Amino acid sequence: MHRKLSHSIQTFTAWCNSHLRKAGTQIENIEEDFRNGLKLMLLLEVISGERLPKPDKGKMRFHKIANVNKALDYISSKGVKLVSIGAEEIVDGNVKMTLGMIWTIILRFAIQDISVEETSAKEGLLLWCQRKTAPYRNVNVQNFHISWKDGLALCALIHRHRPDLIDYSKLRKDDPIGNLNTAFEVAEKYLDIPKMLDAEDIVNTPKPDEKAIMTYVSCFYHAFAGAEQVKLTAKLCLFVCLFVCLFVCLEQVEKGYEEWLLTEIRRLERLDHLAEKFKQKCSLHESWTTGKEHLLSQKDYETASLMEIRALMRKHEAFESDLAAHQDRVEQIAAIAQELNELDYHDAASVNTRCQGICDQWDNLGTLTQKRRDALERVEKLWETIDQLYLEFAKRAAPFNNWMDGAMEDLQDMFIVHSIEEIQSLITAHDQFKATLPEADKERIAVMGIQNEITKIAQTYGIKLVGVNPYTVLSPQDITNKWEAVKQLVPLRDQMLQEEVARQQANERLRRSFAAQANIIGPWIQTKMEEIGHVSVDITGSLEEQMNNLKQYEQNIINYKSNIDKLEGDHQLIQEALIFDNKHTNYTMEHIRVGWEQLLTTIARTINEVENQILTRDAKGISQEQLNEFRASFNHFDRKRNGMMDPDDFRACLISMGYDLGEVEFARIMTLVDPNNTGVVTFQAFIDFMTRETAETDTAEQVMASFKILASDKPYITVEELRRELPPEQAEYCISRMTKYTGFDASPGALDYISFSSALYGESDL
């Protein structure tokens, strides 16, 4: 807590207790003990000596507010303007507001009435302190903060009135804490002034709390000034008595005509003076009252807002203060009129008429003032009720409006689903939302009920509602319109969800239809692939029998194409329906297409390989038994059963067939069976190799003759001729291994096919 605030709490608490103990009680916590208003009202009764209205003993909040309001009304009745101090803040324990209220009380009842040499309140108290401490060394009172830090000013005040309590000559300026504590202790023990300050806090604070110092010093003024007033009164009484005695003596001595003449002259002079004074005061008063009755009769509060009502109330309070200040003038006018009558003024009748008019008007102003106050207070309370309802409407309308915004957003939200389960989840969520609508409607009715209450109050008491709710931009019509929009969106959402259900059901039928076919076609393709593979390496039966079997497989595959076409049609429907997944099958159309193309390629390749084997067999003179032996060896070392051998398996196969292989020789053979470095040896490559190995010795001459035919009887062949006449793999193989032809008749790019053929069959080194 701020240090100055802490000083104020300490000082104000002690000041309050100095009065409350007269009633046999005290406070412990200034922000808590005044909250119910009871001790606050008691404090005011002790200070003023007047009875306040009977307090409410209830413990409810409105009882406490009522008590605090009674106290604040009493303070206001003493001519004090309580700016920004509300009963609710006192009841809520607002420490700053509570301290402000106590300071206002101190100013009114302890400082305001101080008057010294035509100065009053704070200035009067400061002047009194300056006059009393002027003779003392090291004391220079200029304010109510740093001038009191060393404690000498307080000690000087005490010594000036009670020199028997303090030996001022023994005090030291360099001992501020000792000086302050001396003053505090003496004041509490002998002057009945409680300790309200802390010496260390005053010394250690650069600028002590001015309000706390003023409060404490005012206690010394009341303690000492009262005694001085008694002495002064005694002197005045003695002087009056002597003056009366002297007057009586003179009256007895002076008799006769001179006395009567003097008295008459004085009476006439007095009459002239009073008559002129009467006219001046009446003119001033009548000038001041001009238009006041009209202003007080206005009903401008009927169309004012709460803030404007409060402004009118403050303006009216200022007028009441002004009215009270003019009460003295009216009384003076009446007193002058009475004196003019007593002195037998010659125009007393007109004086009396004018005086009576002023008094009647004054009474009417008082009546109108009270009526306007009553009307303003009544309208203010009604507006406070309306304002509270406005606030409640804003507090409840805001979350309800947010809920409706969220509901409208959800109801209009575009959704993308891909399954029956997903749309069913949305329907369930929508059903749950619809189940909340009755409760939401209750809240809407409650919110609108607040607005209806506002309208009812305004109609009942004739209040014109101007402007809009100051706490929200939402109007009742906004709530109504948005609620109607929500209700209209609900069936539209129902329709959208049901349409999506129908679409998803249709999609599900497409998925199941596609899956049912794909789950048959996919395995069928796989089975045919395996069967074709087995046929190609089957050692039972002749190559012709294998060819016949493969042709039958080929025809079956061709006949199966209609199933693929039907599946393609269903797939087209699925694509058009934007279906991207199918939990009923692991096959996609792309899988089926790839498998189908592989099947077509495999059957064609296998038929071609068997045809080549037949041609090779017939051309090379390889017997069926030899081919079966090759097949059996290949099958034995095809460990993965995929129609291929890796290099290690191929090496093992060759060794089992009697080949003595070194690394160089095996590398040469691998270039023959795997020219593209695929890392595997196919059955066809194996058959080609074994056929070459077992072919007749005149094979090289046959190859040369074949190349000669391709080269149109030239002793060399070109790259273009090789690529045009041979399959791509064979052409590239030959091009990469044939040497350049160096004969005299060579053309650019000519290749030597004779040396290539000799090297291929071991007749020369390539």
Order of alpha helices (4+ residues) and beta strands (2+ residues): alpha-alpha-alpha-alpha-alpha-alpha-beta-beta-alpha-alpha-alpha-alpha-alpha-alpha-alpha-alpha-alpha-alpha-alpha-alpha-alpha-alpha-alpha-alpha-beta-alpha-alpha-beta-alpha-alpha-beta-alpha-alpha-beta-beta-alpha
